[in-house]
């Protein structure tokens, strides 16, 4: 949205009704920089990946807060400038004649317009903007990073034509969760999981039944509470229904609206009576959750006017996918009630015994297909013809690549034929296409020795790229066949859908689908038709278990046995 500043012949800014509305167009250099505050981060598989995931989420939240705060601070600064007649003196008890009517009244005044110079106006706007934003940012930092110092008066607003731009003089730093946060990382690992959830149905209930299930006194309930991280807020819930909250969170993370929704306030266990009745609240049992009460009011209750609807619509900003996620796993939403509306409120009314087993953990194992007739001879031939060359080059890159996996890849790619050529244009013993061959300085793709040299370098490079994932070997092999961009895309989609930062290959393989092939194979053979793309999906999914089956057979039946990766 672009607004215009009207000037007189002297170049001064003139306050005229409705024309003097300035919008911050872009904070083009407001950076949130991620840095590692502990260079000795433990290398346990999954820890580093999880820490980066948590930091990325923290950085996104910080940026979102910064954007919203900047917009709000600008609006308040504009009002303050108007009140001061465009001058910084508005911060003192003495206001200029132009600004004495305060705020919006100045905009609609019929008196002679007030004039200030551009420099006066700019100084006033910068002063008020930074004053407001300092307060907002310090509040955020005090809540989320108590030990973190932030730069104050950090932003400079500049006029360029009829637009205003904001620039940061110093970066805002957000620390990576490091070794000192190991307990928090381990806790996140328990709250985000890979797997699937069984939906639960709301059942008939009564206060006596709730007491029987969860405890009849505050002491009994408290002894059974557990702390979970729900959308980055720590809350206490009953141990028996923890899985239901975790499953709801996993579904929320699957939708963009849910992931981007600002979960500012989350209330869970609270031993107290209901607001509208003299009986125990469901919060007393640790089975209820309230989300952002101010934006999702209850009436009658906290809303003094009892207004829950506007123009026939319930007042709530909860995305539908958030409401549906809770309702899918045995929660009743207060927005669906009849006489009383409580849009913030979700309460668990399914059988807690069913909640115990509602999560099916993700399995990292998969079945290897039989090697099949003819393949043992191919594996033996490759070892005989190229075994020494493989031994020479597989140990040069870091990490090393096992001989058995290189032989298995060659078997799948070319059956050991140095002159093999695919209909897609890939050539040679390890089937390099032109672009990848150039990346690894492979001049003659039909040269088996140089093909092995480039192939082992590529496999090592892929293993290094997926370091930190439990199934890095599977991801590396899938990338050799389908491309690293495709597999990265599948991993990102799996993480977003499951909330698990270390997804296993059986899960990731299900996110290699036809739309993803279309996205990453533009202009290539497998992007020509839906049928071709679906063929590629099956090829990539089957490639990993087939290569591992041949690798396993070779390592068990021929000399030079080796693990998958050295």
Secondary structure, 3 states (H helix, E strand, C coil): CCCCCCECCCCCEECCCCCCCCCEEEECCCCEEEEECCCCCCCCCCHHHHHHHHHHHHHHHHHHHHHHHHHHHHHHHHHHHHHCCCCHHHHCCCCCHHHCCCCHHHHCCCCCCCEECHHHHHHHHHHHHHHHHHHHHHHHHHHHCCCCCCCCCCEEEEEECCEEEEEECCCEEEEECCHHHHHHHHHHHHHCCCEEECCECCCCCCHHHHHHHHCCCHHHHHCCEEEEEECCEEEEEEHHHHHHHHHHHHHHCCCHHHHHCCCCCEECCCCCECCCCCCECHHHHCCEEEECCCCCCEECCCCCCCCCEECCEECCCCCHHHHHHHHHECEEEHHHCCCCEECCEEEECCCHHHHHCCEEECCCCCCCCCCCCCHHHHHHHHHHHHHHHHHHHHCCCCCCCCHHHHHHHHHHHHCCCCCCECCCCCECCCCECHHHHHHCCCCCCCCHHHHHHHHHHHHHHHHHHCCCCCCHHHHHHHHHHHCHHHHHHHHHHHHHHHCCCCCCHHHHHHCCCHHHHHHHCCCCHHHCCHHHHHHHHHHHHHHHHHHHHHHHHHHHHCCCCCCCCC
